[in-house]
Amino acid sequence: MLKVAVVGVNNIGSLHCNAYRENPDTELVAVCDLLEERAQAVATNYQTKAYTDLDALLDKEEIDIVSVATAGVENGSHHYTPVMAAVEAGKDVLVEKPISNSLEEAREMVRFTLEKNVRLGCNLNHRFVPAAEKGKALITQGKLGSPLFVNMKLTIQNPKDLTEWFHMRALHPHSIDVMRYFAGDVRRVQSFMTRAPQRQSWSTVSVNMEFQSGAVGHLTGSYDMSRHHPIEYCEVAGTEGRFEIDNVYEHFRYFPHHQQEMTTMRNSIMTGVDTFHATIRNRIYQFILEVKAGTPPMKLSASGLDALAAQEIIEAAIASHQLNGKVIDVPQLHDGMPVRNVSH
């Protein structure tokens, strides 16, 4: 039985608590939040212990996994301190996305976890659905052939206008992680951004990508869409076939190039994805399985290294926009650290 502590128990943190409570292989031992009233309320609800000091929690409780569901500026600035404390204590960590809104902090978190040989996973939950698993299997089986392109759209309604880069850093770790999951590392990016009327942040973006494989791709992202519309569409194509995923997990379609029949898969509540929140549960359950199996830190699904790679792409896209659409090389990671960053 793996013993778990959840740090940051507001809305997303409560989803973490619920997933660990429901999983037969984990015990929710404690929760931690800077707001004592919130920590105590959640602890009472889940019949566990409440803390406001993570160091005290780690000192007093026997813990295997720390889930960091804090937020902060651009939904990521509060992650660094609890992640580093948990890693220093030798605990495996699952952190919310973005891994950080600071690239230097993200790099240090990944470097430190690899140095300490502990696992760091990130809640990049959009890939943890049957439709994405099906697409990945087709790629692995060679059913798409040589890679050609990946098109991604992630658009939701979010009126928050907190910082200039809030949209890019808070939302697009998800979309870029899905693109990397299917197409691998990104070599270069070029971006253009715009604002809806009265916006202060860059709330709609267009990002061109060139992958290490030679494939090309495009991301359209926006915080300016209606919440009544589907939020995500992904299209992946190669020389032998193409597939589409609609709305994260609702529909999957595979089109082989050399025959008329196509393969379709419709999400059903029987697949275990009955709501969007179930994708978070799926992601947490996969992390639990990998911790139980002793999966090496570099082999984790949606690892801290994957989260850092997505953040490197985001920062390169921001740099491209700041330089009027200049093409920017994305640092390639070796053992968790960037090895180059050359602009064209």
N, C-alpha and C positions, 0 to 999 in steps of 0.2 A: 504494500500500500504506500503510494507516494504522498508525502505530506506537503501541503501547498499553503502559501500566503499570497494574498492579493493586496497590492499597494495601489491606492487610488480607487475609491469605491463609489464614484458617482455613476452615471448611467452605464457606460461601457464596463466599468469595473464590476457592476452588479451582474452583468451578463457573464463575465469571467467567473464570478462566485457561483453562479447557478450551474455553469458547465462543470466545474470541479465537484460541486456537490452531487450532481447527477451521475458522474462517471464512477463506475465501480472500482476503479484502480486508484482513486485519489481521495484524500481527506482534506477538507478545508480547515486548517488548523487555526488560522488567524487572518485578520484583515487590518490594514493600516491606512490611515488618512490623516492629513494635517488638521482637518476639522473633527474635533473629538465627538461632537454630536452625531455627525454622519457616520463615523467609524463605529460608534456604539450602536446606532440604529441598525446598520447592516449586520454587525456581529450578533445582535439579538435576533434578527430575522433568520440568520443562518446558524444560530446556536453555536457560535464560535467565539474567539477572543478578539478584543479590540485593542489596537495600539495607535498612537500618534507619532511614534519614533521607530523607524525601521531598524536602527542599530539595536535598540532594546529588544525588539521582536526577534531579531536574528540571534541575539545573545541568549534569550530565554527559551526559545522554541526550537524544536527539532524540525527542520524544513528541508525538503528536497527541491522544490520548485518555487520560484517567486514570479508571479505575474505582475508586470508593471503596467497599470492602466491609467497612469496620470495623464495630464494634458499639457496646459501651458500655452505660450505663444505659438501660433500656427499648429496647435495641437501636439507639439513635440518638445517644447523647451524644458519641461519638468521631468523628462525621462532619465537624463544623464546621471543624476545623483543617486537615485535608488538602484539603477542598473549597476553602477560601479560598486555600490555597497554590497549588493547581493553577490556579484562576481567575486569581489574580494573575500567574501565569506565562503566561496566555493559552491554556490548554488547555481543550478540551471535556471535560466531566465527566459520568459516569454514577454516581449515588450510590444506595446501598441505601436501602430504606425502614426506618423513617420518615426523612424528610429530616433531622429532628432531633427530640429529645424536648423541646427548648426552642423555643417559638414565636418568641421574639425572634431566636434564632440562625437559624431557618429563614427568617424574613423577611429577615435580613441577607444570607444566602447567595443568595437569589433576587435581591434588589436589586443585589448586587455583580456577579452574572453578567450581568444586563441592562446594567449600567453598562459592563462590560468587553466586551459584545457577544459573549460566548461561550455555548456551549450547555450547559445543565444538564438532564439527564434523570434520572428516578428509576426504580428497578426495581419498578414497579407492574405485576408480570407477569401478574396474573389477567386483564387485558383482552386479552392478546396470544395469543388462541386463536381457531380458526376459528368457534366458536360465538358468541363475542362480536362478531367481525367480521360475521357473518351478521345478528345482531340490530341492530347499528349500521346496516348497509346497509338493512334494512327500515324503520328509523326515518327515514333520509335519503330513502328512496323514498316516504315518506308512508303506508306500509302499516299503521302503527299509528294514524294520525290524530292528533288533539290529545291531548297527554299527560294521563294521569289518575293513575297511581300506579306506584311501584316498591317491591317488597318484596325484602329481601335477608336471607339468613341465612349466617353464617360461624361455624362451631363446630368446634373441634378440642380435643384433649386436650393440655394443657400444665400440668404440675404446678408450674411455677416461680411463686413468690410473692414476687418481688423488690422490687416497689414497689406502692403503692396503685393506681397507674394503669398498671401494666405491660401489662395486657390491652388497654386502649383504645389506648395509644400504639404498642405493638409490632405488634398484629395488624390493627387496623381502618383503617389507610391503604389496605389492599387492598380491603376491602368498600366503603368510601366512594368510592374511586376508580372502582370499577365502577358504582356508582349515579350518580356525576357523569358518567361516560362516556356513559351512556344518557339521563340526565334533565337534565343541566346543573347550574348553580350552585344552591346551597342558600341559602334566605333565613333560615329559623328552625329551631331544634331544641328538643326537649324530651326529657329522658332520665330513666330510672330504672335503678338498678343494684342488684345483690345479690351475696352471697358464698356459695359452697358452704361446708359445715361445715369448720371448721379453717382456712379461707382468711383471709389478711390483705388481699389485693387484691380489688378489685371485679371478680370473675371472670366474671360473666354480666350482660349489659346489654340494655336495650331503648331504642331511640332513635327518636323520631318526627321527621320532617323535612317542611318545606314548601319547595318549589323555587321559583326565580324564575319559572318558567313557569306556576305555579299548581298543578302536580301535587303530590301528597303521597306520602310514602314511609315505610317502616319498616325498621329494622335490628335483627335479633336476633343477638347475638354471645355466644360463650361459650368459655372455656378448660376447661370441665368435662365435655365429652362424650367418648365412647369413640372411640378412633382407628379402630375398625372401621366406623364410620358414614361416609356421605358428608359432606364438610366444607362444601360451599357450594351454595346454591340462590338463583337470582335470577329474579324475575318482573316483567315490564314491560308495562304496559297503557295503551292509548289508546282513543279513540272508535271506531276501525276494526279493532282487533285487539290481540292479546296474545301474548307469547312467554315461554317458560321455558327456563332453562339449568340443568341438573343437574350438580352436582359439578365445577364450574369449566369442564369441557370435554366431559364424557362424552356428554350428550344435549342436543339443541336441539329445541324444538317451537314452532311458530307456529300460532295459532288466529285466523283472520280471523272477524270477527263476523257477516258476512253470507253465509257459505257453509259447508257441512258439512265440506269437505275441509280437512285441516290439513297443514302441512309439517313433516317431521321430518328431523333430521340426527343421525346417530350418529357419534361420533368413531371414527376408524380409525387404526391405526398408519401408514397411508399419508398421513395429513394432516400428519405431522411432530410430533404430540403423542403420544408413546408413553409418557412418564412425566411427572410433575409438574415435574421438573427441566427438561424440554424447554420449559416456559413461560418459564423464565429465559433459556434460549438464544434463544427467539423474541424476547424483549424486547431482549436485547443486539444481536441481528441487525438489528432495526428501528432501533436507535440508530445502528448502523454505517451503514445505508443512508441515514439522514437526514444524518449528518455528511458522507458522500460527496456527497450531493446539494446540500449547502450550505443546508439548511433553516434559515430564520431561527430564532433562539432562542425567539421567542414562538409559533412554529408547531410545535414539537416534539410528538411523541406522548408522553403521560405525562411531561410536563416538570416541572422544578422548581416551576413555578407551579402545576401540577396537584397536586403533592405538598404544597405549602404550603396550597392550598385545602382539601385533605383534613385537614390538621393544624388549620386554623382551625375546621373542623367538630368535630373531636375535642375541642379545647379548649372549644368552646362546650357540647358535651355534658357534659363534666366540670363546667363551671360550673353547668349546669342541675341536675345531680345534687346538687352542693354547696348549691344553693338550693332543695332539696326539690321538684324538678320544674318550676321556673320556666322559662317560654319565653324563649330567648335568641336575639337576632339574631346572625347570622353576619356578620363583616366581609366586605364585598365588595371584591375586589382590583382595583386599577387600576394598570397598569404594574408589577405585582408587589408593590404595597403596599396594605395595608388602608386603606379610606377611611372606615369608620364601624364602630361597635360599640355598639349601643344595646340595652339589655335592656328587656323588657316586664314 
